[in-house]
Amino acid sequence: MGVASPLVVTSTANVSWLHPEVPYPTDAAGRAKAASACADAGAAVFHMHAEDSWTESIEAVRAASDLVVQCGMSSLPIPERMEVYEQGADMISIIASHHDEAFVGVETNVLHGRDELEQYAALCREHSVKPEWEIWHSGSIWNLRYLIDKGLLDPPYVTTLFFGWPGGTWSPPSLEEYLHRRRQLPEGSVATVSVMGSEQVPLLAAAIGQGDHVRVGTEDNPYGRDGSVAPTEKLVEEIADLARAMGRRLATPDEAREMLGIAGRK
């Protein structure tokens, strides 16, 4: 068995959808401070929600750290995210299927047809922004293959597999579901695992052991190993410690860029 690639840790210092009372950065300066702290803790990617200030936040995060800048809020339509492309973010998150989530005080139910996915793919090529495809179930993988077969995507195909997130795109946060979905991914895929809830650590440990990558932060699950609320950098630190204990070293931001197909972007 070959040596696993370095572990790419994605940090998500955003609102906790199930626990919205948990503090998180809400402006460009706060996001930059969080990114710097996450970089020190071992993260390579900073996934942020900055629909209020994409330009300012991208600039601030880049000034504060060398983390890969990944812009989220995949529920929004393309016109509300064009600033991400215009500012040349490293990555943009795109849900590969219907978006149906059920959180505290928030119901998100948005259709993302294949015509929209084709538009996203074209924009990513035009602006040299790497798409990160959110994979919520097997149908998401069908759509991903559809885009690949049409010649609209370039490898590596960067994916995030979501488990335990409430709503109509929920799937069980179990080892069986993870391995089942992982086997279906197209050749040339890079997989990151996101788990919402108390089942997070065992499944992330499985991902680390399988050679995949992980995503942690207040958006995913704001509780540390001791059961208390923790800032995203602390959650990154905990998963970094687990990875080291398992013999998997952490990827630097530059190594992450190479593995994710965005080498050379700063």
Secondary structure, 3 states (H helix, E strand, C coil): CCCCCCECEEECCCCCCCCCCCCCCCCHHHHHHHHHHHHHHCCCEEEECCCCCHHHHHHHHHHHCCCEEEECCCCCCHHHHHHHHHCCCCEEEEECCCEEEEECCEEEEECCCHHHHHHHHHHHHHHCCEEEEEECCHHHHHHHHHHHHCCCCCCCEEEEEEECCCCCCCCCCCHHHHHHHHHHCCCCEEEEEEECCCCHHHHHHHHHHHCCEEEECCCCCCECCCCCECCHHHHHHHHHHHHHHCCCCECCHHHHHHHHCCCCCC
